């Protein structure tokens, strides 16, 4: 067994806490809801980027390339200063949701390159300009640009011309669970020697004022290159630095004078090191060499084309000559990381795809974050501190007082979205399960705990509004992770995980039924469901038009949810046959939902449109005729996801389940006729539960696989290209509303600043489409084929189409015939420069026609699904002995 797998096993069995230290700092604590104590909830303005260097945070810590322990008591990160900036670079800069022309956006260049799941080895790259960082230019130009303009990025400012920048590679390697070496290797890419101040910084998160921890931790100087970090609960750590830097100490305390224009309570302040380095002002530096924050300050002059390295070692135990073994520890960690990924990628023969997949996994491992949020305490304030404004008591998240989060959580993006999002996390867990199934399972269970899930059964959405509604994909992820883990363990499934999850998922299902099916008719109104800009108006606010929206996607998600819970129940029957009764419950829900979609409220209104052969939302206005909203969007594709093939022999093992099936066949023939026939066995005597019978399935696939509609060179679009020439318009309550296909950023402000879902390629939906096609193929066994692409005259099986769609998504990151990667668009430096061209950014979504990356640039979570696509892409080679390199190009 490779060393990393042994570490994972030891961590799982509580023998060694290998994950005690990891990349758990956020990249942006400022501008978050947790740090917002304003009366009006204006989080972006309450704590700004400029405030951040001077304000001690309440709920978490941020840094560049940083690590901390799993409770974030002690933190370590890197600061830099090029001698020209107005302040040191110790956090990433970006425009806020109110400043950017497409919402919040980080304006830096950094890449997560590698990480093992225990963080025994990690590597990232930060690119820092040698000239003054263009803060004002970035802010002014982004505020000047409108919705129809592209975003103005750091590379656009010209700051990287003549290669006047530093490549800073940050690496960590563990010798033991609490013995870590850290390196910063700085390359001067410019034409001249250049100065750089490097500041590895350690500090304690400020916990001593909350009433929980009355004892002060302390950093103190031992000798010229060593700091002791003492915490009454965790004891001593030593941090040893090479080359005798200048050690300076202050406290992690707010500079009240600067931020609030009131007198300071403390003398030694959080921004003291910044003032000392930039202004040679030591007013707030502690001359006695102790405090709760400290930096080792290195002044480097690096010749053109050369590099310099700084290293340190953090250890819980005292080590003689601690720096002597650092190089050997780092090389050993790299070698063991290679062994781990070489085993995982043994099927993959394309080196470029190996690199893409490994960076995807690395990004997901780096995107873990310590997340702390106690809503009741946030609403009430801390003992002995100033009280929050009274308006908070009935404001944001005030009905989530039970919520107490204090965990390491997989984040969508640690700068743009430094808070968990429930349905993002569900997708993260699928590729994560390949490298660390225990973490994937723990993450899925985490959001189902009583201190996360609302007593009414709702799963919290995200901190801006925990009551918002995400698509119910948690059960899908639970079942998928269970299967991945089971196969990895030689067929031994973690039924305890599955059973524990099912009990809570049933509560969540009941919440949906009670809260989002207002008429009790099995048609659901989920709101916008995270699918912004696929409708003519904000679907969360249909009531403003005095109407109600019956949603094809919300209803289909619930049909999928029903089948997911049916599948989980049947899996649990392997251990306990009593779950066949649970399976029966969800079978009935599924059938009633299918019936309701075809005959809403028994009024003959259907979500299916026979004229267009597509599913649409239906809008009801009291006293008026209901109207289908004929927008060709992913709303009409989501019914594909409600599909589950089941082996026939399973029915004979579960007599009560079989008996109920036969009852429905006999007593509810109309319902039975609506869904794919389970009477007619498919390949290898498999049965199929699906919302789509043959005609409807073919009709949807016909549109989905049409390049004039949904099919792009880079996957499936979220809005049909048909609407480019044929915008859909609708008159509601005197308002003329319209929607058209825009392949890149949205040109509407319908959903606020970050409103950009219209048209682009979106990995979660593509992944579910691919998985659904595989399930259909599993039933048909290769006997069913369809024209692909539509109008081509070529017919392929569903399995081959699924793999071809995977390839289109993978192409976004792969080199094309010119050596260009589509996600980098037309930026020649990104495409051609050897110091840029092989670093991958896993964007939030992608241009519907060109594959260019859009939105959050480090959304490794759900876009990290490409790692799973690559895994499955090469599986066909082993299973069917194909040449997978050429299979999809023929």
C-alpha positions in Angstrom: 0.0 0.0 0.0 1.4 3.4 -1.0 2.3 5.7 1.9 -0.5 8.2 1.4 -3.1 5.4 1.6 -1.6 4.3 4.9 -1.9 7.8 6.2 -5.6 8.0 5.1 -6.2 4.7 6.9 -4.4 5.9 10.0 -6.5 9.1 10.0 -9.7 7.2 9.4 -9.0 4.8 12.3 -8.0 7.7 14.7 -4.5 6.3 15.0 -2.9 9.5 13.7 -4.5 12.8 13.0 -2.9 13.4 9.6 -5.5 16.0 8.6 -5.0 18.1 11.8 -3.1 20.6 9.7 -4.2 21.7 6.2 -5.0 24.6 3.9 -7.9 25.7 6.1 -7.5 29.4 5.8 -10.0 31.2 3.6 -8.8 33.6 0.9 -11.3 36.2 1.8 -12.8 36.7 5.3 -13.5 40.4 4.6 -16.8 41.1 2.9 -18.5 38.0 4.3 -21.8 37.7 6.1 -20.1 36.4 9.3 -18.0 39.5 9.7 -20.9 41.9 8.8 -22.2 43.8 11.8 -24.0 46.5 9.9 -27.6 47.5 10.5 -28.6 47.0 6.9 -26.7 43.8 6.0 -24.3 45.4 3.6 -21.6 42.8 4.1 -19.4 44.0 1.2 -19.1 47.5 2.7 -19.0 46.6 6.4 -15.4 45.1 6.2 -13.5 46.1 3.1 -10.2 44.9 1.6 -8.6 48.1 2.9 -10.0 47.4 6.4 -8.8 43.8 6.4 -5.1 44.4 7.3 -6.2 46.5 10.4 -9.2 44.6 11.7 -9.1 41.5 13.8 -11.7 39.1 12.6 -14.3 37.4 14.7 -15.1 34.2 12.7 -12.1 33.1 10.7 -8.8 34.0 9.2 -7.5 34.6 5.6 -4.1 34.4 3.9 -2.1 33.6 0.8 -1.1 30.0 0.5 -1.8 29.5 4.2 -2.3 26.6 6.5 -3.8 26.2 10.0 -4.8 23.5 12.5 -8.3 22.1 12.0 -9.7 24.4 14.7 -7.8 27.4 13.2 -6.2 28.3 16.5 -2.7 28.8 15.0 -2.3 30.1 11.4 0.6 30.4 9.0 0.6 32.3 5.7 2.8 34.3 3.4 3.2 38.1 2.9 5.1 39.9 0.2 6.1 43.4 -0.7 7.7 44.6 -3.9 8.9 47.9 -2.5 6.4 49.8 -4.5 2.9 48.8 -3.3 1.1 51.1 -0.8 0.8 48.1 1.6 2.1 44.6 1.9 0.5 41.8 -0.1 -0.9 39.4 2.6 -4.4 38.8 1.2 -5.8 38.5 -2.3 -7.5 41.6 -3.9 -10.7 41.7 -5.9 -13.7 43.8 -6.6 -16.8 43.3 -4.5 -20.3 42.2 -5.6 -21.2 45.9 -6.0 -18.0 47.0 -7.8 -17.6 44.4 -10.5 -19.5 44.6 -13.8 -20.4 40.9 -13.3 -20.3 40.8 -9.6 -17.5 39.9 -7.2 -14.3 38.8 -8.8 -10.8 38.1 -7.6 -8.2 40.2 -9.5 -5.0 38.1 -8.9 -3.2 35.2 -10.6 -2.7 32.1 -8.6 -3.0 28.4 -9.2 -3.5 25.3 -7.0 -1.1 22.8 -8.5 -1.0 19.8 -6.2 -2.2 18.2 -2.9 -2.6 14.8 -1.4 -5.8 14.3 0.6 -3.9 14.3 4.0 -2.0 17.4 2.8 1.3 15.5 3.3 2.4 17.4 0.2 0.9 20.6 -1.2 2.0 23.1 -3.9 0.5 26.3 -5.2 1.8 29.2 -7.4 1.2 32.9 -6.8 2.2 35.5 -9.4 3.2 38.8 -7.9 4.0 41.9 -10.1 7.3 43.7 -9.6 5.7 47.1 -10.3 3.1 48.7 -8.1 -0.1 46.5 -8.0 -2.8 48.3 -10.0 -5.5 48.4 -7.3 -7.0 51.7 -8.5 -7.0 50.8 -12.2 -8.7 47.5 -11.5 -11.4 49.1 -9.4 -12.0 52.1 -11.6 -12.1 50.2 -14.9 -14.4 47.4 -13.5 -16.8 50.0 -12.2 -16.8 51.8 -15.5 -17.7 48.7 -17.5 -21.2 47.6 -18.0 -23.0 44.2 -18.2 -22.3 43.8 -21.9 -18.6 44.4 -21.4 -16.1 41.7 -20.5 -14.4 41.8 -17.1 -11.2 43.7 -16.7 -8.6 41.3 -15.2 -5.1 41.8 -13.8 -3.5 40.5 -17.0 -5.3 43.2 -18.9 -3.6 46.0 -17.0 -0.3 45.4 -18.7 1.4 44.7 -15.3 2.9 41.4 -16.6 4.5 43.0 -19.7 8.2 42.3 -20.1 7.7 39.5 -17.6 8.2 41.9 -14.7 6.8 39.6 -12.0 7.8 36.9 -9.5 6.6 33.3 -9.7 6.3 32.3 -6.1 5.9 28.5 -5.6 4.6 27.7 -2.1 5.1 24.1 -0.9 4.3 22.1 2.2 5.5 18.7 3.3 4.6 16.7 6.4 7.2 14.7 8.2 4.6 13.7 10.8 1.1 14.9 11.7 2.4 18.0 13.5 5.8 18.3 11.9 5.6 20.4 8.7 8.2 22.0 6.4 7.2 25.0 4.2 9.0 26.4 1.3 8.6 29.6 -0.8 10.7 29.4 -4.0 10.7 32.8 -5.8 11.6 33.1 -9.5 12.4 36.5 -11.0 10.9 36.2 -14.5 11.8 39.8 -15.3 14.8 41.3 -17.3 16.5 42.9 -14.3 17.4 42.2 -10.7 14.4 43.0 -8.4 13.7 43.5 -4.7 11.2 41.4 -2.8 10.4 41.4 0.9 9.1 38.0 1.9 7.2 37.6 5.2 6.2 34.1 6.4 3.7 35.1 9.2 2.3 33.1 12.1 -0.6 34.3 14.3 -3.4 33.1 16.5 -7.0 33.5 15.6 -8.5 35.9 18.1 -10.5 33.7 20.5 -9.6 35.3 23.8 -12.4 37.9 23.9 -15.4 35.5 23.2 -15.7 34.1 26.8 -14.8 30.6 25.6 -11.0 30.9 26.1 -10.0 33.2 28.9 -6.3 32.4 28.5 -4.1 34.3 26.0 -2.0 32.3 23.6 1.5 33.7 23.0 4.1 33.9 20.3 7.6 34.6 21.6 11.2 34.7 20.3 13.4 31.9 21.3 16.5 32.9 19.3 17.4 34.7 16.1 15.6 32.2 13.9 13.0 30.5 16.1 9.5 31.4 17.4 7.6 29.5 20.1 3.8 29.4 19.7 2.1 28.6 23.0 -1.6 27.9 23.4 -2.9 26.7 26.8 -4.9 23.9 25.1 -2.5 22.7 22.5 0.9 23.4 24.1 4.0 24.5 22.4 4.9 24.7 18.7 8.2 25.9 17.4 8.6 27.6 14.1 12.2 27.6 12.8 13.3 29.8 9.9 16.4 29.6 7.8 19.0 32.4 7.2 18.4 34.5 10.3 15.5 36.7 9.3 14.3 39.8 11.2 11.6 38.6 13.6 8.9 41.1 14.5 6.0 40.7 16.9 2.6 42.5 17.4 -0.9 41.4 18.3 -3.9 40.2 16.3 -5.9 43.2 17.5 -7.9 45.8 15.6 -6.5 49.2 14.9 -9.6 51.0 16.1 -8.1 54.4 15.4 -7.7 53.7 11.7 -11.0 51.8 11.2 -13.4 53.6 13.5 -11.5 56.8 14.4 -11.7 56.0 18.1 -9.0 55.3 20.6 -7.1 52.0 20.5 -7.6 49.6 23.3 -4.3 47.8 22.6 -0.8 49.1 21.8 0.4 46.4 19.5 -1.9 46.0 16.5 -2.6 43.7 13.6 -1.3 46.1 10.9 2.0 46.8 12.8 4.1 44.6 10.5 2.7 46.3 7.4 3.5 49.7 8.9 7.0 48.6 9.9 7.9 47.2 6.4 6.3 49.8 4.2 6.7 53.0 6.3 9.5 52.0 8.7 7.1 52.8 11.5 7.6 50.6 14.6 5.0 52.3 16.8 2.9 49.2 17.2 5.7 46.6 17.1 6.3 45.0 20.5 10.0 45.7 21.4 9.9 42.8 23.9 9.5 40.3 21.0 6.2 38.6 21.9 2.6 38.8 20.9 -0.2 37.0 19.0 1.1 37.7 15.5 4.7 37.6 14.2 6.6 37.7 10.9 10.0 36.6 9.8 11.1 39.4 7.4 13.4 38.6 4.5 14.8 41.3 2.2 15.7 39.6 -1.1 17.4 41.0 -4.2 16.9 38.4 -6.9 18.9 38.6 -10.2 17.0 38.4 -13.5 16.1 34.8 -14.4 17.2 33.4 -11.0 15.4 32.2 -7.9 15.8 32.2 -4.2 14.2 29.9 -1.6 13.0 30.4 1.9 12.2 27.5 4.2 10.8 27.0 7.6 9.7 24.1 9.8 6.7 24.1 12.2 6.8 21.3 14.8 5.0 20.4 18.0 8.1 18.7 19.4 11.5 20.1 19.9 13.9 19.0 17.1 17.7 19.4 17.1 18.9 21.1 14.0 15.4 21.3 12.6 16.2 22.8 9.2 18.8 20.2 8.2 16.3 17.5 7.2 13.9 19.8 5.4 15.0 19.1 1.9 14.8 15.3 2.4 11.3 15.7 4.0 10.2 17.7 0.9 11.6 15.3 -1.6 10.1 12.3 0.2 6.7 13.9 0.3 6.8 14.7 -3.4 7.8 11.1 -4.2 4.9 9.7 -2.1 2.4 12.1 -3.7 3.6 10.9 -7.2 3.1 7.3 -6.1 -0.4 8.0 -4.8 -1.5 9.7 -8.0 0.3 7.3 -10.3 -1.7 4.5 -8.9 -4.9 6.4 -9.2 -4.2 7.4 -12.8 -2.7 4.1 -13.9 -5.3 3.8 -16.8 -4.7 7.3 -18.1 -2.1 7.3 -20.9 -2.4 10.9 -22.0 0.1 13.0 -19.9 -1.9 16.2 -20.5 -5.1 14.7 -19.1 -3.1 13.3 -16.1 -1.9 16.8 -15.4 -5.4 18.3 -15.7 -6.9 15.7 -13.5 -4.2 16.0 -10.8 -4.6 19.8 -10.7 -8.4 19.4 -10.4 -7.9 17.1 -7.4 -5.2 19.4 -6.0 -7.6 22.4 -6.3 -10.3 20.5 -4.4 -8.0 19.6 -1.6 -6.7 23.2 -1.3 -10.3 24.4 -1.2 -11.0 23.1 2.2 -11.8 25.8 4.8 -12.3 26.1 8.5 -15.8 27.5 8.6 -17.1 28.9 11.9 -20.6 30.4 12.3 -22.8 30.4 15.3 -25.9 32.2 14.2 -27.4 32.8 17.6 -24.2 34.3 18.9 -23.8 36.3 15.7 -27.3 37.7 16.2 -26.9 38.4 19.9 -23.2 39.5 20.1 -20.5 38.3 22.4 -20.5 38.8 26.2 -18.9 42.1 27.2 -18.6 43.3 23.6 -20.7 45.9 21.7 -24.2 44.7 20.8 -25.1 44.2 17.1 -27.8 46.5 15.8 -31.4 45.6 16.8 -32.4 45.2 13.1 -30.3 42.0 12.9 -32.8 40.2 15.2 -35.3 39.9 12.3 -32.8 40.1 9.5 -30.7 37.7 7.5 -30.7 34.1 8.8 -32.6 35.1 12.0 -34.7 31.9 11.7 -31.5 29.7 11.8 -30.6 30.2 15.4 -29.9 26.5 15.9 -27.1 26.6 13.3 -23.6 26.1 14.8 -20.9 25.4 12.2 -17.4 24.7 13.3 -15.8 22.4 10.8 -13.5 21.9 7.9 -15.7 22.1 4.8 -15.2 21.9 1.1 -15.7 25.4 -0.4 -16.9 26.3 -3.9 -14.2 29.0 -4.2 -12.3 30.4 -1.2 -12.3 33.9 -2.5 -15.5 34.4 -4.5 -17.6 31.9 -2.4 -15.8 31.5 0.9 -18.8 29.7 2.4 -20.3 26.3 1.8 -23.1 25.9 -0.7 -25.2 22.8 -0.2 -25.6 21.7 -3.8 -22.1 22.7 -4.8 -20.8 20.5 -2.0 -22.8 17.5 -3.1 -21.1 17.7 -6.5 -17.6 18.2 -5.0 -17.9 15.0 -3.1 -18.2 12.8 -6.2 -14.6 13.4 -7.5 -13.3 13.7 -4.0 -14.6 10.2 -3.3 -11.9 8.9 -5.7 -9.0 10.3 -3.6 -10.6 10.4 -0.1 -13.9 8.6 0.3 -14.0 9.2 4.1 -13.8 12.9 3.7 -16.5 12.8 0.9 -18.8 10.8 3.2 -18.2 13.0 6.2 -18.9 16.1 4.1 -22.3 14.8 3.0 -23.3 13.7 6.5 -22.1 17.1 7.9 -24.9 19.1 6.3 -27.4 16.6 7.5 -26.5 17.0 11.2 -28.9 18.7 13.6 -26.7 21.7 14.0 -26.8 22.3 10.2 -30.1 21.0 9.0 -33.1 23.1 10.1 -35.5 21.4 12.5 -38.1 21.6 9.7 -35.9 19.5 7.5 -34.3 22.1 5.2 -30.6 21.8 4.3 -28.9 25.2 4.7 -28.2 26.8 1.3 -25.4 29.3 1.9 -24.7 32.1 4.4 -26.2 34.9 2.4 -29.5 33.2 2.9 -29.6 29.8 4.5 -33.4 29.6 3.6 -32.7 29.8 -0.1 -33.6 26.7 -2.1 -31.0 24.6 -3.9 -31.8 21.6 -6.2 -32.2 18.5 -4.0 -29.1 16.6 -5.2 -27.8 15.5 -1.8 -29.3 12.1 -2.1 -27.8 11.6 -5.5 -24.4 12.4 -4.2 -24.9 10.1 -1.2 -25.8 7.2 -3.4 -23.0 8.0 -5.9 -20.3 8.3 -3.2 -21.6 5.1 -1.6 -21.1 3.2 -4.9 -17.6 4.6 -5.6 -16.5 3.7 -2.1 -18.1 0.3 -2.3 -16.3 -0.5 -5.5 -13.0 0.8 -4.1 -13.4 -1.5 -1.1 -13.9 -4.6 -3.2 -17.7 -4.7 -2.9 -17.9 -3.9 0.8 -20.3 -1.0 1.2 -20.5 1.5 4.1 -24.1 0.8 5.0 -23.8 2.7 8.2 -23.1 5.9 6.2 -26.0 5.1 3.8 -28.5 4.4 6.5 -27.6 7.4 8.6 -27.9 9.6 5.5 -31.2 8.2 4.5 -32.9 9.0 7.8 -32.0 12.7 7.4 -32.7 12.8 3.7 -36.2 11.6 4.4 -36.7 14.7 6.6 -35.4 16.9 3.8 -37.8 15.2 1.4 -40.7 15.8 3.7 -39.7 19.5 3.9 -39.8 19.7 0.1 -43.2 18.1 0.0 -44.6 20.3 2.8 -43.0 23.6 1.7 -42.6 23.6 -2.0 -45.8 21.8 -3.1 -48.3 24.4 -2.0 -51.4 22.7 -3.4 -50.4 19.1 -2.5 -50.5 18.1 -6.1 -46.9 16.8 -6.6 -45.9 19.8 -8.7 -43.2 21.9 -7.1 -42.3 25.6 -7.0 -38.6 25.7 -6.0 -37.9 29.3 -7.1 -34.8 30.0 -9.1 -33.0 26.9 -7.7 -29.6 28.4 -8.5 -30.5 28.3 -12.2 -30.3 32.1 -12.8 -31.3 33.7 -16.1 -33.0 30.8 -17.7 -36.4 32.4 -17.4 -37.9 35.8 -18.4 -38.2 36.8 -14.7 -36.7 35.9 -11.4 -38.5 32.6 -10.6 -38.1 33.3 -6.9 -40.5 36.2 -7.2 -43.4 35.0 -9.4 -45.8 36.5 -6.9 -44.8 40.0 -7.9 -46.8 39.2 -11.1 -49.7 38.0 -9.1 -49.1 34.5 -10.2 -47.6 31.1 -9.3 -45.0 29.2 -11.2 -45.2 25.4 -11.6 -41.7 24.4 -12.4 -40.7 21.6 -14.7 -37.2 21.5 -13.2 -38.2 21.6 -9.5 -40.7 18.9 -10.2 -38.2 16.8 -12.1 -35.6 17.3 -9.4 -38.1 15.9 -6.9 -38.8 12.9 -9.2 -35.0 12.4 -9.3 -34.9 12.8 -5.5 -37.6 10.1 -5.2 -35.7 7.7 -7.3 -32.4 8.4 -5.4 -34.1 7.5 -2.2 -35.7 4.5 -3.8 -32.2 3.4 -4.9 -30.7 4.0 -1.5 -33.6 2.0 0.2 -33.0 -0.9 -2.2 -29.3 -0.8 -1.5 -30.0 -1.0 2.2 -32.2 -4.0 1.7 -29.0 -5.9 1.1 -28.5 -5.6 4.9 -32.0 -5.1 6.1 -35.1 -6.1 4.1 -37.3 -3.7 6.1 -36.2 -0.9 3.8 -38.3 -2.4 1.0 -41.2 -0.5 2.7 -39.2 2.8 2.4 -38.5 1.9 -1.2 -42.3 1.5 -1.8 -42.9 5.0 -0.3 -40.6 6.6 -2.8 -41.8 4.5 -5.7 -45.3 5.9 -5.1 -44.0 9.5 -4.8 -42.2 9.1 -8.1 -45.3 7.8 -9.8 -47.6 10.5 -8.5 -45.1 13.2 -9.6 -45.0 11.7 -13.1 -48.8 11.8 -13.1 -48.9 15.3 -11.9 -46.5 16.5 -14.6 -48.9 15.4 -17.2 -52.1 16.6 -15.6 -51.6 19.4 -13.1 -54.3 19.6 -10.5 -56.5 17.3 -12.7 -57.1 20.3 -15.0 -55.6 18.8 -18.1 -52.5 21.1 -18.0 -49.2 19.4 -18.6 -45.6 20.6 -18.2 -45.0 18.7 -21.5 -45.8 20.6 -24.6 -46.9 18.3 -27.5 -46.3 21.0 -30.1 -42.6 21.6 -29.2 -42.1 18.1 -27.7 -40.4 19.7 -24.7 -41.0 20.4 -21.0 -41.7 24.0 -19.9 -42.6 25.8 -16.7 -46.3 26.7 -16.4 -47.4 30.2 -15.1 -50.7 30.5 -13.3 -52.5 33.9 -12.8 -55.7 33.7 -10.8 -58.7 34.0 -13.0 -56.7 33.7 -16.2 -55.7 30.8 -18.5 -52.5 29.1 -17.4 -49.6 29.6 -19.8 -46.5 27.6 -20.6 -43.4 29.6 -20.6 -41.7 28.4 -23.8 -38.1 29.0 -22.9 -35.9 26.2 -24.2 -33.5 25.8 -21.3 -32.1 23.2 -19.0 -35.5 23.3 -17.3 -36.7 21.0 -20.1 -33.6 18.7 -19.9 -33.8 18.0 -16.1 -36.5 15.4 -16.5 -33.8 13.2 -18.0 -32.2 13.0 -14.5 -35.1 11.0 -13.1 -34.0 7.6 -14.2 -33.0 4.4 -12.4 -32.4 1.0 -13.9 -32.9 -2.0 -11.5 -32.1 -5.6 -11.8 -35.1 -7.9 -12.1 -33.8 -10.5 -9.6 -34.0 -7.8 -6.9 -37.8 -7.8 -7.2 -37.9 -11.5 -6.3 -35.8 -10.9 -3.2 -38.2 -8.2 -2.0 -41.7 -9.6 -2.0 -43.5 -6.6 -0.4 -41.9 -4.2 -2.8 -42.9 -6.5 -5.7 -46.4 -6.8 -4.4 -46.8 -3.0 -4.3 -45.4 -2.7 -7.9 -48.0 -5.2 -9.1 -50.7 -3.3 -7.4 -49.8 -0.2 -9.2 -49.7 -2.0 -12.5 -53.1 -3.3 -11.9 -54.9 -0.5 -10.1 -53.1 2.6 -11.5 -52.6 1.9 -15.2 -52.6 5.5 -16.2 -49.7 6.2 -13.9 -47.9 3.1 -15.1 -48.3 4.3 -18.7 -46.6 7.6 -18.1 -43.2 6.3 -17.2 -40.7 4.1 -18.9 -42.1 0.6 -18.8 -40.9 -1.6 -16.0 -43.1 -4.4 -17.4 -40.8 -4.9 -20.4 -37.4 -6.1 -19.2 -34.4 -4.5 -20.9 -30.9 -5.9 -21.3 -30.0 -8.7 -18.9 -33.5 -8.5 -17.4 -33.2 -5.0 -16.1 -36.2 -2.8 -15.4 -36.3 1.0 -15.8 -37.9 3.7 -13.8 -37.9 7.0 -15.7 -40.0 10.1 -16.4 -39.4 9.6 -20.1 -40.9 7.0 -22.3 -39.5 6.4 -25.7 -41.1 9.3 -27.7 -40.4 12.0 -25.0 -36.9 10.8 -24.4 -36.1 10.9 -28.1 -37.7 14.3 -28.6 -35.6 15.8 -25.7 -32.4 14.2 -26.9 -33.2 15.4 -30.5 -33.1 19.0 -29.2 -30.3 18.5 -26.7 -28.0 17.0 -29.4 -28.7 19.7 -32.0 -25.8 22.1 -32.5 -28.4 24.8 -33.3 -29.9 24.3 -29.9 -28.1 22.9 -26.8 -25.1 21.1 -28.2 -21.9 23.1 -28.1 -18.4 22.0 -29.1 -17.7 22.1 -25.3 -20.8 20.4 -23.8 -24.5 21.1 -23.3 -25.6 24.7 -23.0 -28.0 25.8 -20.3 -30.1 27.8 -22.8 -30.8 26.9 -26.4 -29.0 28.8 -29.1 -32.4 28.8 -30.9 -33.2 31.9 -28.8 -30.3 33.8 -30.4 -32.4 34.5 -33.5 -35.7 33.8 -31.7 -35.9 35.6 -28.3 -38.8 34.5 -26.2 -41.1 37.3 -25.1 -44.0 37.3 -22.7 -46.4 39.9 -21.5 -47.2 39.6 -17.8 -49.1 42.2 -15.8 -48.3 44.8 -18.5 -44.6 44.1 -18.5 -43.0 42.9 -21.8 -40.4 40.4 -20.7 -37.8 38.8 -23.0 -35.0 36.3 -22.9 -32.4 35.6 -25.6 -29.3 33.3 -25.9 -26.1 35.0 -24.8 -23.2 32.6 -24.8 -21.0 34.3 -22.2 -21.7 36.7 -19.4 -25.3 37.7 -18.8 -26.4 41.2 -19.9 -29.1 41.5 -17.2 -29.2 42.7 -13.6 -32.2 40.5 -12.8 -30.5 38.7 -10.0 -28.1 41.4 -8.8 -24.4 41.7 -9.5 -23.4 38.2 -10.0 -26.0 37.3 -12.5 -24.4 35.3 -15.2 -26.0 31.9 -15.9 -27.5 32.5 -19.3 -26.2 30.3 -22.1 -22.8 29.1 -20.8 -21.6 25.5 -20.3 -22.1 24.4 -16.8 -20.4 21.2 -15.5 -22.9 20.0 -12.9 -25.7 19.8 -15.5 -23.4 18.2 -18.1 -22.3 15.7 -15.5 -25.9 14.7 -14.7 -26.8 14.4 -18.3 -23.9 12.1 -18.9 -24.7 10.0 -15.9 -28.4 9.7 -17.0 -27.4 8.6 -20.5 -25.3 5.9 -19.0 -28.2 4.7 -17.0 -30.4 4.6 -20.0 -27.7 2.6 -21.8 -27.4 0.3 -18.9 -31.1 -0.6 -19.4 -31.1 -0.8 -23.2 -27.7 -2.6 -23.3 -26.6 -1.0 -26.5 -29.8 -1.9 -28.4 -31.0 1.7 -28.5 -29.2 4.4 -30.6 -30.1 7.9 -31.6 -28.8 10.4 -34.2 -25.8 12.3 -33.0 -25.4 15.1 -33.6 -29.0 15.8 -34.7 -29.1 16.0 -38.5 -25.8 14.2 -39.0 -27.2 10.9 -40.2 -24.9 9.1 -37.7 -26.4 7.0 -35.0 -24.8 6.1 -31.7 -25.7 4.3 -28.5 -26.4 6.3 -25.4 -23.2 5.1 -23.8 -21.0 6.4 -26.6 -22.9 9.7 -26.7 -22.3 10.1 -23.0 -18.6 9.6 -23.4 -18.5 11.9 -26.4 -20.2 14.6 -24.3 -17.6 14.0 -21.6 -14.9 14.5 -24.2 -16.4 17.8 -25.3 -16.3 19.0 -21.6 -12.7 17.8 -21.2 -11.7 19.6 -24.4 -12.2 22.9 -22.5 -9.0 22.2 -20.7 -7.0 20.2 -23.3 -4.6 21.5 -25.8 -6.2 21.9 -29.3 -4.4 21.4 -32.6 -2.6 24.7 -32.1 -1.6 23.9 -28.5 -4.2 26.3 -27.1 -6.5 25.5 -24.2 -10.1 26.8 -24.9 -10.6 27.9 -21.3 -7.8 30.5 -21.7 -9.7 32.1 -24.6 -7.7 34.4 -26.8 -5.1 35.5 -24.3 -1.8 34.7 -26.0 0.3 35.0 -22.9 -1.8 32.4 -21.1 -1.8 30.2 -24.3 1.9 30.4 -25.3 4.0 31.5 -22.4 5.8 28.4 -20.8 5.2 30.0 -17.3 1.4 30.1 -17.9 0.2 27.6 -20.5 0.1 24.5 -18.4 -1.6 26.0 -15.3 -5.3 25.2 -15.2 -8.1 27.3 -13.8 -11.3 25.5 -13.2 -13.8 28.3 -13.8 -17.3 28.4 -12.6 -18.8 28.0 -16.1 -17.8 28.4 -19.7 -18.6 30.3 -22.9 -21.4 28.4 -24.8 -19.6 28.7 -28.2 -15.9 29.1 -27.4 -15.4 27.2 -24.2 -13.7 30.3 -22.5 -13.6 30.3 -18.7 -16.1 32.6 -17.0 -17.3 33.5 -13.5 -15.3 32.5 -10.5 -11.9 31.4 -11.7 -11.0 28.8 -9.0 -14.3 27.0 -8.7 -12.6 23.7 -8.5 -15.5 22.1 -6.7 -18.2 21.4 -9.2 -15.9 22.0 -12.3 -13.6 19.5 -10.6 -16.1 17.0 -11.9 -13.9 17.0 -15.0 -11.6 14.7 -12.9 -14.4 12.2 -12.7 -15.1 12.6 -16.4 -11.4 11.8 -17.2 -11.6 8.8 -14.9 -14.7 7.4 -16.7 -13.3 8.4 -20.1 -10.4 5.9 -19.6 -12.6 3.3 -18.1 -14.1 2.5 -21.5 -10.6 1.5 -22.7 -10.3 -1.2 -20.0 -13.9 -2.3 -20.3 -14.3 -2.4 -24.1 -10.7 -2.3 -25.3 -11.2 0.8 -27.3 -8.6 3.4 -28.3 -10.0 6.1 -26.1 -7.8 8.8 -27.7 -9.5 8.5 -31.1 -12.9 7.1 -30.1 -14.7 10.4 -30.0 -12.9 12.1 -32.9 -14.0 9.5 -35.5 
